[in-house]
Amino acid sequence: MDMMNRFGIEERRRKRSMLVLSILGALIIITFIISMNTGYIRLSPLDVIKTLFGMGTDKQELILFDFRLPRIVISVLIGAGLAVSGCVLQGVSRNALADPGLLGINAGAGLAVILFVCFYPTTSTVPVFLLPLLALLGAGLTALLIYGLAHKKNEGVSPTSLILTGIAVAAGINAAMIVLTLTLSPEQYQFVATWIAGSIWGTTWKFVLALLPWIIVLLPYVIWKANLMNVLNLSEHTAAGLGAPIEAGRRKLMFAAVALAGSCVAVSGGIGFVGLIGPHLARTLVGPKHQQLLPASAMVGSLLVIVADTISRSMSSASIPTGVVVAVIGAPYFLYLLARAKN
């Protein structure tokens, strides 16, 4: 009887998760359509439909296909990538506050990108496709530094020391970027300021093509490892008793999380809180099992970034950085999580 009840509960949870994912997908599509109509030069829904089917004017095609659609697609991709990266970091570290932004991984990736941009133009094709690799290098080195500083002999890495070390390293990297701006030309300084504010600066199809392979490869890989992440959420002794490859699995998942965050930061700038808010909201909606949690986190992150980007483009002629809008949403939620954890 207990087994039948348990099976019934699991079946209801699965159906609820499918319903939640369907609703999130519908919301993303609706927001995607609204975003195509939003901007300094507004296009009516009829104009958008006509342009999509090749019946728009040259001006409408330029606005929709060259400016808006690449940016909207990038918003969806980076939202999914950052949210899943945060979900993996939270699961692997068993720390509900783990996030690539708070841990300094985003800052490390950004520093590598900014150093490269300071010496090479970003308009040529080759640098654009190199940016995710450079961001991965910066994010990876930062992650190794944080892990090494937070690790204690015979104790491992505690969640508290991981967060505190990440915040300290991120502060140091941000300070280094500020010092770096003193040597930049006005054009380079404008780019750095835009990046730090979290503006989606890579808004062409070249950047979509540069980011897309990372998302296509890493997201399915992480979802494929959902069972392992469920086991890693248990205690070390329990996970070892189940025969799970704890250390090897943790390293591979950490690499995937760092690669996702780094590649997204390479084209999105310093957008924070997505990796923190996305998994938490998804966990509230579908529960803690990673088979449902990871896809839900990706969809919540995409929805959050595309909504923030749509708001930023609709508020004024001078577009407010998307990262600022996300921070307005994310900072109060982060304080709420801290207060709940304290209680």
Secondary structure, DSSP 8 states (H G I E B T S, - for coil): -HHHHHHHHHHHHHHHHHHHHHHHHHHHHHHHHHHHT-SSS---HHHHHHHHTT-S-HHHHIIIIIIIHHHHHHHHHHHHHHHHHHHHHHHHHT-TT--TTTTTHHHHHHHHHHHHHHHS-SSSHHHHHHHHHHHHHHHHHHHHHHHHHH-BTTTB--HHHHHHHHHHHHHHHHHHHHHHHTTS-HHHHHHHHHHHHT-----SHHHHHHHHHHHHHHHHHHHHTHHHHHHHTS-HHHHHHTT--HHHHHHHHHHHHHHHHHHHHHHH-S--SHHHHHHHHHHHHH-S-HHHHHHHHHHHHHHHHHHHHHHHHHS-SS---HHHHHHHHHHHHHHHHHHHHH-
